[in-house]
Amino acid sequence: MWPALPTTRALSPRTSAGGARYPRSRGWHGIPGFPRVITVAKRTPDRAWLAEVASVALVQACQDARRAYRNWFDSLSGTRQGRRVGHPRFRSKRGRQSVRLTRNGFALHGARLYIPKVGDVRVKWSRPLPSEPSSVTVIKDADGRYYASFVVERQPSPLAACGREIRIDVGLDRLAVTSDGEIIANPRFLRARQRHLARAQRALCRKQKGSANRAKARRRVAVLHRKVRETRLDHAHKTALRLVRDNQAVWAEDLAITGLARTRLARSVHDGGWAQLLRLVQEKAEYYLAGQDLRNFIVAARGETADWQSPADELGEDWAAAFRDGAQRLVAVWRATDLDLPVAIPGGGHAPLRSRADQKITELAVHGWDLVKATGQQADLDPVLAEHALNWSRPMLRPEFRGPGQAFGPEVPVSPDAPIYQRLAGWFGRDPGWTPDGTGTRGANVE
């Protein structure tokens, strides 16, 4: 594949300047100088071969380097939340290789994929693309197989509502046990092939380094690992889909899987694929239960059991009435419930009800403005609701959440004397002058 050198060369002038190990210039990752580095490198005799590679791939490799250092610096300073990010590592020439091409760097010619400097490549499609792809990542796996992974936009496909909830408890002896007594067995895919893997590893160790036979033995080991990985992923997909399809809500415990993977049970924990299963449950719930998040939040906040009797389309024929009903139920929960009560959040874990309610109020306010503008009405909504949403979202919506590929568009300037709903719309990237007939800019949607 198109290798790691562009990333290494993009970083080395900064990591070695002045004999220092780390970059000293503040904010260096925001300087758009990487394309210039590539251009200069192509003109040197030692790097002339870079001209044989698509420039889009080289630029994307440098962008990855910039993003890696930005995440590392933000993690060191405490700006980035979540798990601590380590020092960026150089890409390896062995193992899995990949290259990413943006929209102007590839094309689809019928059933073939055009890659610059390579040409048309035959593709064995696993499924039709649901929409026009915005980028593609060409991957070479360790066993020599090539894959093309497209980034496309897919609309949610809600399932019919049902009146059943379930809780799952993952484990090692059994992969999961549900609250209604169902036991999901743990297939232990890695242990099932452990003897084959051990035999292949011993054969690999006996081969002379650098020989063709060693390369063949290494591919045989990679094939065995791929089969384990793919069978585990297929089982997790089918299990997660069944849990989401048969239940209106799926509850799972918040486990410190990373910590458990550092104990003597590490192999069993990884073989079970707990994190993979829970992640797929969340992703499929977001796709198949779209539009029902507000109702799930209210039921969780009240501590009640769901009793779903409504059709899958919560909005129905009267969108405005459905919006008002959702707002009234949310306000009732806000007034009658302990605001410090911990409630489950998407992705695992818990947060105070106050924080989740603030988020829901902001979503109602912004999407209420969207609904009013899309139907051609006057934006005469509750100013107190809009003021609360604007005050809560200002410290939460940081600059790194805006821009291409992000959830929010750039802020639209609005006069400080404008009505509160116009200021709220501008803050979330909406043009207050937008109308359904096409005047103005609608802006990015809040996800």
C-alpha positions as CSV (number, residue, x, y, z in Angstrom):
1,M,0.0,0.0,0.0
2,W,1.0,3.6,-0.1
3,P,3.2,3.6,2.9
4,A,4.0,5.4,6.1
5,L,6.8,7.6,4.9
6,P,4.6,10.8,4.3
7,T,3.4,10.7,7.9
8,T,6.9,10.1,9.2
9,R,8.4,12.9,7.1
10,A,5.6,15.3,8.0
11,L,6.3,14.8,11.7
12,S,10.1,14.6,11.8
13,P,10.9,18.3,11.0
14,R,8.8,19.2,14.1
15,T,9.8,16.5,16.4
16,S,13.5,17.0,15.8
17,A,13.7,20.8,15.5
18,G,16.2,22.2,18.0
19,G,17.0,18.8,19.3
20,A,13.7,18.6,21.2
21,R,11.7,15.5,21.2
22,Y,8.3,17.2,21.1
23,P,7.2,20.2,19.1
24,R,7.6,23.5,20.9
25,S,5.6,25.8,18.6
26,R,2.2,26.5,20.1
27,G,-0.7,25.6,17.8
28,W,1.6,24.1,15.1
29,H,-1.1,21.6,14.2
30,G,-3.3,24.3,12.8
31,I,-0.7,25.5,10.2
32,P,-1.7,24.3,6.7
33,G,1.9,23.5,5.6
34,F,1.7,19.8,5.0
35,P,1.0,20.1,1.2
36,R,4.1,22.2,0.9
37,V,6.1,19.4,2.6
38,I,4.9,16.9,0.1
39,T,5.7,19.1,-2.9
40,V,9.2,19.8,-1.7
41,A,9.8,16.1,-0.9
42,K,8.8,15.1,-4.4
43,R,11.5,17.3,-5.9
44,T,14.4,15.6,-4.0
45,P,16.1,12.6,-5.7
46,D,15.6,10.4,-2.6
47,R,11.8,11.1,-2.5
48,A,11.1,11.3,-6.2
49,W,9.0,8.1,-6.0
50,L,6.4,10.0,-4.1
51,A,5.2,11.3,-7.5
52,E,4.1,7.8,-8.3
53,V,1.5,8.0,-5.5
54,A,-1.8,9.9,-5.6
55,S,-1.4,13.3,-3.9
56,V,-4.7,12.9,-2.1
57,A,-3.4,9.9,-0.3
58,L,-0.3,11.8,0.8
59,V,-2.2,14.8,2.0
60,Q,-4.6,12.5,4.0
61,A,-1.6,10.8,5.7
62,C,-0.3,14.2,6.8
63,Q,-3.8,15.2,8.0
64,D,-3.8,12.0,10.1
65,A,-0.4,13.1,11.6
66,R,-1.8,16.5,12.4
67,R,-4.9,15.1,14.0
68,A,-2.9,12.6,16.1
69,Y,-0.7,15.3,17.5
70,R,-3.7,17.6,18.2
71,N,-5.4,14.9,20.1
72,W,-2.3,14.2,22.1
73,F,-1.7,17.9,23.0
74,D,-5.4,18.3,23.9
75,S,-5.2,15.2,26.1
76,L,-2.1,16.5,27.9
77,S,-3.7,19.8,28.6
78,G,-7.0,18.3,29.7
79,T,-9.0,19.9,26.8
80,R,-9.8,16.4,25.4
81,Q,-12.2,14.4,27.5
82,G,-12.1,10.6,27.9
83,R,-9.3,8.1,27.9
84,R,-5.8,9.6,27.8
85,V,-4.2,9.7,24.4
86,G,-0.6,8.6,24.1
87,H,2.2,10.0,21.9
88,P,1.6,9.3,18.2
89,R,3.4,6.3,16.7
90,F,4.8,6.0,13.3
91,R,3.0,3.7,10.9
92,S,4.5,0.3,10.3
93,K,5.4,-1.2,6.9
94,R,4.1,-4.6,7.9
95,G,0.7,-5.8,8.9
96,R,-2.5,-3.9,8.1
97,Q,-2.0,-1.1,5.6
98,S,-4.6,1.5,4.5
99,V,-5.0,4.6,2.4
100,R,-7.9,7.1,2.5
101,L,-9.2,8.9,-0.6
102,T,-11.6,11.8,-0.5
103,R,-14.3,12.5,-3.1
104,N,-12.0,14.1,-5.6
105,G,-9.5,11.2,-5.3
106,F,-11.6,8.3,-6.6
107,A,-14.5,7.4,-8.9
108,L,-16.9,4.6,-9.4
109,H,-17.1,3.3,-13.0
110,G,-19.9,0.9,-13.0
111,A,-18.9,-2.0,-10.9
112,R,-15.2,-0.9,-10.8
113,L,-13.4,1.4,-8.5
114,Y,-11.0,3.9,-10.0
115,I,-7.9,4.7,-7.9
116,P,-5.5,7.4,-9.1
117,K,-2.1,6.1,-10.3
118,V,-3.6,2.6,-10.3
119,G,-6.6,2.7,-12.6
120,D,-9.9,0.8,-12.6
121,V,-10.0,-2.1,-10.0
122,R,-12.5,-4.9,-10.1
123,V,-14.6,-5.0,-6.9
124,K,-16.6,-7.8,-5.4
125,W,-19.4,-5.9,-3.8
126,S,-20.8,-7.2,-0.5
127,R,-23.9,-4.9,-0.8
128,P,-25.1,-2.0,-2.9
129,L,-24.2,1.5,-1.7
130,P,-27.2,3.3,-0.2
131,S,-26.0,6.7,-1.3
132,E,-23.1,8.5,-3.0
133,P,-19.9,7.8,-1.1
134,S,-17.9,10.8,0.3
135,S,-14.6,8.9,0.8
136,V,-13.1,5.4,0.5
137,T,-10.4,3.7,2.5
138,V,-8.5,1.0,0.6
139,I,-7.2,-1.6,3.2
140,K,-4.6,-4.3,2.7
141,D,-5.0,-6.9,5.5
142,A,-2.2,-8.9,7.0
143,D,-3.2,-12.0,5.0
144,G,-2.9,-10.1,1.7
145,R,-6.6,-9.4,1.1
146,Y,-7.7,-6.0,-0.1
147,Y,-10.9,-4.2,1.0
148,A,-12.6,-1.0,0.1
149,S,-14.6,0.7,2.8
150,F,-16.9,3.5,1.7
151,V,-18.3,6.3,3.8
152,V,-22.0,6.8,2.9
153,E,-25.0,8.4,4.5
154,R,-27.7,6.0,5.5
155,Q,-31.1,7.0,6.8
156,P,-32.5,5.4,10.0
157,S,-35.0,2.5,9.5
158,P,-37.2,2.4,12.6
159,L,-38.7,-0.9,13.6
160,A,-42.3,-1.2,14.9
161,A,-42.6,-0.4,18.6
162,C,-43.1,-3.2,21.1
163,G,-43.8,-3.3,24.8
164,R,-40.8,-5.3,25.9
165,E,-37.6,-4.3,27.7
166,I,-34.6,-6.4,28.5
167,R,-31.5,-6.3,30.6
168,I,-28.3,-8.2,29.8
169,D,-25.4,-9.2,31.9
170,V,-22.3,-10.2,30.0
171,G,-19.9,-12.8,31.4
172,L,-17.1,-15.3,30.6
173,D,-18.8,-18.7,31.2
174,R,-21.9,-17.4,29.3
175,L,-21.6,-14.5,26.9
176,A,-24.8,-12.9,28.2
177,V,-27.7,-13.7,30.3
178,T,-30.9,-11.7,29.8
179,S,-33.4,-10.6,32.5
180,D,-36.0,-13.0,31.1
181,G,-33.8,-16.0,31.7
182,E,-32.4,-16.5,28.2
183,I,-28.7,-17.7,28.1
184,I,-26.5,-16.7,25.2
185,A,-23.6,-19.1,25.0
186,N,-20.0,-18.0,24.7
187,P,-18.7,-19.6,21.5
188,R,-15.0,-18.9,22.5
189,F,-13.8,-18.5,18.9
190,L,-10.2,-18.0,19.8
191,R,-9.9,-21.0,22.0
192,A,-11.6,-23.2,19.4
193,R,-8.7,-22.4,17.0
194,Q,-6.0,-22.1,19.6
195,R,-4.3,-25.4,18.6
196,H,-4.3,-24.5,14.9
197,L,-2.8,-21.1,15.8
198,A,-0.1,-22.6,18.0
199,R,0.9,-25.1,15.2
200,A,1.0,-22.2,12.6
201,Q,3.1,-20.0,15.0
202,R,5.6,-22.8,15.6
203,A,5.9,-23.3,11.8
204,L,6.5,-19.6,11.4
205,C,9.2,-19.5,14.0
206,R,11.1,-22.2,12.2
207,K,11.3,-20.3,8.9
208,Q,14.4,-18.2,8.1
209,K,13.8,-14.5,8.4
210,G,13.4,-12.7,5.1
211,S,12.7,-15.9,3.1
212,A,9.6,-16.5,0.9
213,N,8.6,-19.5,3.1
214,R,8.5,-17.2,6.1
215,A,6.2,-14.8,4.3
216,K,3.9,-17.7,3.4
217,A,3.8,-18.9,7.0
218,R,3.1,-15.4,8.2
219,R,0.1,-15.2,5.9
220,R,-1.2,-18.5,7.1
221,V,-1.1,-17.2,10.7
222,A,-2.9,-14.0,9.5
223,V,-5.6,-16.1,7.8
224,L,-6.3,-18.0,11.0
225,H,-6.6,-14.7,13.0
226,R,-8.9,-13.3,10.4
227,K,-11.2,-16.2,10.6
228,V,-11.4,-15.9,14.3
229,R,-12.1,-12.1,14.0
230,E,-14.7,-12.4,11.4
231,T,-16.7,-15.3,13.0
232,R,-16.7,-13.3,16.3
233,L,-17.9,-10.2,14.6
234,D,-20.6,-12.1,12.6
235,H,-21.9,-13.6,15.9
236,A,-21.9,-10.2,17.6
237,H,-23.8,-8.6,14.7
238,K,-26.5,-11.3,14.8
239,T,-26.9,-11.3,18.6
240,A,-27.1,-7.5,18.8
241,L,-29.7,-7.3,16.0
242,R,-31.9,-9.9,17.6
243,L,-31.7,-8.1,21.0
244,V,-32.6,-4.7,19.4
245,R,-35.3,-6.1,17.1
246,D,-37.2,-8.0,19.8
247,N,-37.0,-5.3,22.5
248,Q,-37.9,-1.7,22.8
249,A,-35.1,-0.9,25.2
250,V,-31.9,-2.9,26.0
251,W,-30.1,-2.2,29.3
252,A,-26.5,-3.3,30.0
253,E,-24.2,-2.8,32.9
254,D,-21.4,-0.3,32.7
255,L,-18.2,-2.4,32.9
256,A,-14.6,-1.3,33.0
257,I,-13.6,-3.6,30.2
258,T,-10.2,-2.0,29.6
259,G,-9.3,-2.7,33.3
260,L,-10.5,-6.3,33.1
261,A,-8.4,-6.8,30.0
262,R,-5.3,-6.2,32.0
263,T,-5.9,-9.0,34.4
264,R,-5.1,-12.7,34.1
265,L,-8.5,-13.1,32.4
266,A,-7.4,-10.9,29.5
267,R,-7.5,-13.6,26.8
268,S,-11.0,-14.7,27.9
269,V,-12.3,-11.1,28.1
270,H,-11.0,-10.3,24.6
271,D,-12.2,-13.6,23.2
272,G,-15.7,-12.9,24.5
273,G,-15.9,-9.6,22.7
274,W,-17.9,-7.7,25.3
275,A,-17.0,-4.2,24.1
276,Q,-17.8,-5.2,20.5
277,L,-21.2,-6.6,21.4
278,L,-22.3,-3.7,23.5
279,R,-21.1,-1.2,20.8
280,L,-23.1,-3.0,18.1
281,V,-26.2,-3.0,20.4
282,Q,-25.9,0.7,20.7
283,E,-25.3,1.3,17.0
284,K,-28.2,-0.8,16.0
285,A,-30.5,0.8,18.6
286,E,-29.7,4.2,17.2
287,Y,-30.5,3.0,13.7
288,Y,-33.6,0.9,14.3
289,L,-35.1,2.8,17.2
290,A,-34.6,6.3,15.8
291,G,-37.1,8.9,16.8
292,Q,-37.9,7.3,20.2
293,D,-35.0,8.7,22.3
294,L,-37.2,11.3,23.9
295,R,-39.7,8.8,25.1
296,N,-37.0,6.4,26.4
297,F,-35.5,9.3,28.3
298,I,-38.7,10.3,30.0
299,V,-39.5,6.7,31.0
300,A,-36.0,6.2,32.4
301,A,-36.2,9.5,34.3
302,R,-39.5,8.5,35.9
303,G,-38.3,5.1,36.8
304,E,-41.2,3.5,35.0
305,T,-41.6,0.5,32.7
306,A,-42.3,1.2,29.1
307,D,-45.7,0.4,27.7
308,W,-45.4,1.0,24.0
309,Q,-48.8,1.0,22.2
310,S,-48.1,3.7,19.6
311,P,-47.1,3.2,15.9
312,A,-43.5,3.3,14.9
313,D,-43.9,6.9,13.6
314,E,-44.2,9.0,16.7
315,L,-44.9,12.2,14.8
316,G,-48.0,10.9,13.1
317,E,-50.0,13.2,10.9
318,D,-49.9,16.2,13.3
319,W,-46.2,17.1,13.7
320,A,-46.9,20.2,15.8
321,A,-49.1,18.4,18.2
322,A,-46.5,15.6,18.6
323,F,-43.8,18.2,19.3
324,R,-46.0,20.0,21.9
325,D,-46.8,16.7,23.6
326,G,-43.2,15.8,23.8
327,A,-42.3,19.2,25.3
328,Q,-45.1,19.0,27.9
329,R,-44.0,15.5,29.0
330,L,-40.4,16.7,29.3
331,V,-41.4,19.8,31.3
332,A,-43.4,17.5,33.6
333,V,-40.4,15.3,34.3
334,W,-38.2,18.4,34.9
335,R,-40.6,19.7,37.6
336,A,-41.5,16.4,39.3
337,T,-38.2,14.5,39.4
338,D,-35.1,14.7,41.5
339,L,-32.6,16.5,39.1
340,D,-29.6,14.8,40.6
341,L,-31.1,11.3,39.8
342,P,-28.5,9.4,37.7
343,V,-29.9,8.1,34.4
344,A,-28.3,5.9,31.7
345,I,-26.7,7.7,28.8
346,P,-26.1,6.4,25.3
347,G,-22.7,4.6,25.0
348,G,-22.8,3.4,28.6
349,G,-22.5,5.0,32.0
350,H,-24.8,7.4,33.8
351,A,-25.2,11.2,34.1
352,P,-27.3,13.4,36.3
353,L,-30.8,14.0,35.1
354,R,-30.2,17.7,35.1
355,S,-27.5,17.4,32.4
356,R,-29.6,15.0,30.2
357,A,-32.7,17.3,30.6
358,D,-30.6,20.3,29.5
359,Q,-29.6,18.4,26.4
360,K,-33.1,17.4,25.6
361,I,-34.4,21.0,26.2
362,T,-31.8,22.3,23.7
363,E,-32.7,19.6,21.1
364,L,-36.4,20.5,21.5
365,A,-35.7,24.2,21.1
366,V,-33.5,23.9,18.0
367,H,-35.5,21.3,16.2
368,G,-38.7,23.2,17.1
369,W,-37.2,26.2,15.2
370,D,-36.4,23.8,12.3
371,L,-40.0,22.6,12.3
372,V,-41.4,26.1,12.4
373,K,-39.2,27.3,9.5
374,A,-39.7,24.2,7.4
375,T,-43.5,24.6,7.6
376,G,-43.3,28.3,6.7
377,Q,-44.6,29.6,10.1
378,Q,-43.4,32.4,12.4
379,A,-40.8,31.5,15.0
380,D,-42.9,32.4,18.0
381,L,-41.8,29.8,20.5
382,D,-41.1,30.0,24.2
383,P,-38.3,32.6,24.7
384,V,-37.5,31.2,28.1
385,L,-36.8,27.8,26.6
386,A,-34.6,29.3,23.9
387,E,-32.7,31.4,26.5
388,H,-32.0,28.3,28.6
389,A,-30.9,26.3,25.6
390,L,-28.5,29.1,24.4
391,N,-26.9,29.5,27.9
392,W,-26.4,25.8,28.3
393,S,-25.0,25.1,24.9
394,R,-22.4,28.0,24.7
395,P,-19.8,26.3,26.9
396,M,-20.7,22.8,25.6
397,L,-20.4,23.4,21.8
398,R,-16.7,23.8,21.4
399,P,-15.0,24.9,18.1
400,E,-13.7,21.4,17.3
401,F,-17.3,20.2,17.0
402,R,-17.9,22.5,14.0
403,G,-16.9,22.3,10.4
404,P,-16.9,19.7,7.6
405,G,-17.5,16.2,8.8
406,Q,-18.6,17.4,12.2
407,A,-22.1,17.5,13.8
408,F,-22.5,21.3,13.6
409,G,-21.8,23.9,11.0
410,P,-20.0,27.2,11.6
411,E,-21.8,29.9,13.6
412,V,-24.0,32.3,11.6
413,P,-23.4,35.9,12.8
414,V,-26.6,37.4,14.3
415,S,-27.1,40.8,15.8
416,P,-27.1,40.8,19.6
417,D,-30.4,42.7,19.5
418,A,-32.1,40.0,17.4
419,P,-34.8,37.9,19.0
420,I,-33.6,35.0,21.2
421,Y,-34.6,32.3,18.7
422,Q,-32.7,33.9,15.9
423,R,-29.6,34.1,18.1
424,L,-30.1,30.4,19.1
425,A,-30.4,29.4,15.4
426,G,-27.3,31.3,14.4
427,W,-25.3,29.7,17.2
428,F,-26.2,26.2,15.9
429,G,-25.3,27.1,12.3
430,R,-28.8,28.1,11.1
431,D,-29.5,31.1,8.9
432,P,-32.4,33.0,10.5
433,G,-33.3,34.3,7.1
434,W,-33.8,30.8,5.6
435,T,-37.2,30.0,4.1
436,P,-38.6,26.9,2.4
437,D,-38.5,28.6,-1.0
438,G,-34.7,28.5,-0.9
439,T,-33.7,32.0,0.3
440,G,-31.0,32.0,2.9
441,T,-28.8,29.1,4.1
442,R,-30.4,26.4,6.2
443,G,-27.0,25.3,7.8
444,A,-26.0,22.0,9.4
445,N,-28.4,19.9,11.3
446,V,-28.0,19.2,15.0
447,E,-27.4,15.4,15.3
